[in-house]
Amino acid sequence: MRRTWPVGVVACAVVLAACGGGDGDEVGFVAGQLALIPDSARGSGEYFEVFVLDAVAGAEFVDLDAPAPGRSADEIASWSLAFQVRDNDDDLRLMLPPILGEPTVWTSPAAFADDTGIDLGAATTITFATPAPPVSLTVLGGEFELEASLDELSDAVLSVGGGDDFEPNIDGRTDWNPIGRPMRLAERPGAVALSTSTPVIEDWVAGPEMSIAEQPDFAAAAAALDARRVVNAYLLEADFAGGFQPDLAADLAGIDAYSVVGIGIGPNRQGDARVAVAYVFDDEDAAAASLGALGALWLNGTSLMTGEPFDAHVAVPNAELEGRTVVVEFAPESGIDTLFPVNALVRRDVVFVHP
């Protein structure tokens, strides 16, 4: 069935091949990274955010060197900064997941490697998840050799620093760990995980009974982003009605409640940047009813964050209905940051609020 809306709305089944991406039952990048995160890391489910980056494909996309072991600390720090900073308006930016939620890890890679044995320059995939600080989980893909002197909490779980979970330790402070919280580590073939929570790292190394990839709302968002072969994504579960104000009622008319939003960045078939925003609704009827209003808001609305029309920041959006997910896809306007939608989501711009 095909449904048409003036901006260019296409209804398609929630299978990867139907929307131009994926190969049959192949697990996509985003779904594969979510499968690494135990459901225990999600906490109460009231708020949960996940960053994922394919560091190999992402580096190629933004014209950086691929990850490689043995780089100097300065090279790693410069490489990580280049993902996030544009030297000119034509440069692309991606989201670099924070290691353990601490931006100081990327700026102190040598000290981090000394304490953990982890060479950040060798990380081929990076995933960070948190329900709220200080609880977090970081999973790095690649080949690593953990520091032999790490404290052993159990046969499988190691630790940098002693003490209870989340407990600051003034004597344990380092350049990369400014308040000295103990950090738990574990490894599996091809990956290493770090967490502030012992139970979360134990679930990760044991192989969780349930992962975030099996949570229906996150699975739906991941399927939409993987269909578009994104190399970088941010997924957020939150109360999106929290930013609603009565004066937004007209702008948000016709938009039902959604529970998870995923934003993905990657190249289109011509290699140019495209951004996809996936809104996951409670059911297909709610998604179908909201399709036109969401597309119109991106097309004709005004950003509360910048005070400018959205079309000053993104090219004409294409809105698609995929089961109970609405996907709005567009290219950033020339000279506009690829992370504009991410910043809009973090700051709850009008396109990320429902009544």
N, C-alpha and C positions, 0 to 999 in steps of 0.2 A: 504494500500500500504506500502511495506517495502523497504527501500533503504539501501544499504550497502556501507560502506566506511571502509578502513583498520583498523582505530582505533576503530571502532565499532559504526557506526552511525545508529540510528534507527529513522524512521519517525513515528510519532504518532499524533493523533488528540489532540487538545487542550481541553481535558476534563480530570478531575482529575483521574478518574478511569482508563483511558487508559495508564497512565504512572506509575501506581502502587501506587497512593496515592489518598486521598479524598474518599468521599462516595456520589456518585450521585451529587446532587445539593448543598451539604453542603458547606458553605462558609469556606474557609481555614483561617488559622491564619493571614497570611500576608495580604490577601484581607480584612479580618475583621478589621485589624488595619488601613489600608489605608482608609477604610470607615469612620473612626473617624476624618479624616483630611479634613476640608473644602477646596474646590478648591481655595478659596481666599488666603489661606496660601501659594500657589504656586507662587504668584507674577507674573512676566512676562512669566514664563515658560522657560526662557533661562538657568536657573540653579536651580535645586531643589534636595535636598537630604532628605532621610527618613531612620531612624534607627528604627527597631522594635525588641523587645525581649520578649519572653514568659519566664518570670522569674521563673515560677514553673518548666516547662519542661527543661529550660536552666540550672537551678541549679542542677537538677537531672543528666543532661547530663555531667556536669563538676564536679559532686560529691560534691556539696555543699548543705547546709541545704536549705529547701524550705523557701520562704518568710513567715514571721510571724510577727504579730504586737507585740509591747512592747519590742523589743530588745533595748539594750543600744546603745548609739551613737558609741562606739568603735566597737561593734559587727556589726553594719550596715556598718561602714567604712571599716572594714576588709572584710566583705562579698562582698562589691562592688569591692574592690581591687582584691580579689581572682578570679573574673571573667576575669580580664585583665592581670594578671601577672602569669607567669609559674615558679614554683619552680624547675622544672626539665624538660628535653626534652620530656617526655612522657605526660606532662600535656596539657590539652586543654584550649584554650582561646576563649572567646566570646566577642562580641562588646557590651559594656554597654552604652546605649544611654545617652548622657549628658542631665541633667535636665536644661532646659532653655539655653542650650549651655554653661553653667557654670560648669566646672569640680569641682569648690569649693563647689557645693551643696552636692555632695557625700562625701566630706571630712568634711562637717560641718552639719551633719544630725540633730543634736540637735538644733542648731540655726535656721535651716530651719523649723523644727517642731514648735519651739516656735513662729515664725512669721506667719506661715501658718496653723498650725494644722495638717499638713500632715506627717504621719509616713511612711518614705520611706521603712522601713523594711516590710511593709504590701503590697507593690505594687506587684501585680501578673503579670501585663503586663506593658511594658514601651515603649512608642513611642515618637520619637522626629523628628520634621520636620523643615526645614529652606530653604528659597530661598537664603539667605545671611544674615549674622549678620547685625544689631541686631534683625531682625525679626525672630521669632521662635514660635513653638507651641510644648508643651509637654503634652501628655495624659497618665495618670497613671490609670491602672485598679485595682480595689480593693475597700474595704470599708473604707472610710475616714470621718473624722468629722472636717470641716474647723474651724479655729480659729474664735471665736465669735466676736472678736474686729476688724476684718478686715473692712476697709473702703468700703462702698457701692457706686458703680458707677451707678448702676441701680438695678432693682429687682433681676436680675440674675447674674450680674457681680460684683465681689469684687476686691479689690486692696490692695497690700502691697506697701505702699508709695504713695505719691501724685505726681502731675505734669503730663505733657504731655507724650505721648508714646515716649519711647527711650531716654528721657531726663535724663542725669546723674544728680545725686543729692548727693553732698558730705555729706550732713547730713543724707542721707538714706543708707549709706554704712554699710554692715554687713559682717560677715565672709563668707556667701554664696553668697552675692551680692556685689562684691568689688567696683562697681562704682555707686551703689545706684539707678539704673533704677527702675521705678515703674513696678510691675509685676501684671498682671490681672489674676484672677482666676474665675472659674465657676465649677459647679458640675452637673452631671446627675447621675441617678441610676447606681451604680457600677463603677463610673469613676470620675476623677477630671482632669481639664485641666488648664494649666498655659501658658501665652503668654506675650510677650512684646508688642503685638498689640491689642488694644481694639476691632477694627473691626473683627479680626480673632477670638477672644474669643467669641464675640457676635454671629458670624456665627456658631461656634461650639455648643454653648449652645442652640441656636434656632433650630439646625438641618439644615445643609446646603442644598441648592437646588441641589448642585452637590458636590461630594466628590472626593478625589484623586483616589479612587477605581473605579470611573466611567471614568477616563481618560484612553483611550484605551491602550496607551503604558504601563502605570503603571499596568493596569489590566492584560495585557499579561505577564508581568514580574512576578506579584504576582501569577498568575495561574501556571506558571512553577515552582516557588519555593514551592508553597503549594502542588503541586503534589509530591514533595519530602519530605514533612512534616518537613520543616526546623523549628528550634526553634528561630532562630536569623537571621536577614537579614538587608542588606544595599542596598538601591535603589538610583540611581543617574540619573538625567536628566541633560545633559550637551552637549557642543559642543566637541565631541570626535575627531574632525579633528584638534582641536586647538594644539595638540601636534605632529602633523605630520611634519616630516622632510624629505627632498628628499632622504637621505641615508636610509630611512626605506621603500622606495617604493618596493623593491624586497620582503621584509618580509611581506608586507601587500597586495601584489598582490592578486586579487581575492576577497578581502573583501569589501563589499559595506558599505554605511553609516548606522549606527544604532543610535537610539535616546535615549534609556534608557538602563541601565545595572543594573541588580539586582544580588546580591551575597547572598546566603543563606548557613547556617551551621546547621547541625543536624546529628542525628544518622542514619545509614542505618539499614536494618532489623536485622543485627547481633549486633547492638548497637555501632558499630565503627563509627568514625567521617567521614563525607563526606561533600564536598563543591560543590555547584552548582552555575554556573555563567550563567545568562540568558541575552542574547543580543537581543533587540527588534528592528527589522528592519521596514522599511516603508511598505513592502508588502511581501507576501510569496515567490515571485520570487527572491527578493533580499536576503532573508534569505537562500533559497535553494542554490543560487549561491555562498554564503559565507561559507556554512557549511564545506566543505572540507578544505578550506584555514584556517579557524579559528581553527579547530581541529588539523591541521598540525602545526600551529604556537605554540599551547600549547605543542604539542608532540616534535617538533624538534627545536623550537626557543630558543633564549637566552634572559634572563631578562636584561633589561637596568638598573634595580634597583640594582641587585646583581652581574651582570656580569657572572652569571652561567646559564647553560641550565635550562629550566623550569622543566625538568624531575629530577633535583636535589631537587626540592621543592614539586612536586606533582607526584602522581602515574599516570600511563598511562591514559590519559583522554578518556572519552566516550562522543562523540558529538552527540546530537540528534536534529532533526528538528521537531518543534511543531508549525505548522502554520507559522506565521512570526517571530517566536522566535527560535534562536539557543541556546541550553543549553549544556554547557560543564561541565561535572561532573567528579569529581575525589576525591581520598583520599589524604590527605597530606602525604608525605613521612615520615618515622619514624624519630621523632625528629624535624620535621619542624613545624613551627607555623601554626595553622589553619587560622590565620588572614593574611597569606602571600598574598592571592588574594586581600583582602581588601586594604592592603597597596600598592599593585601594582596598584589598581584602583585609589586610592587617588593621587599617584605619576605619573599616566598616563604612566605606563610601556607599552611596545609595544603591548601587548595583549588587551589594552584598548585605542587604537588609530586607526582611519581609515583614508584613503586618503581623 
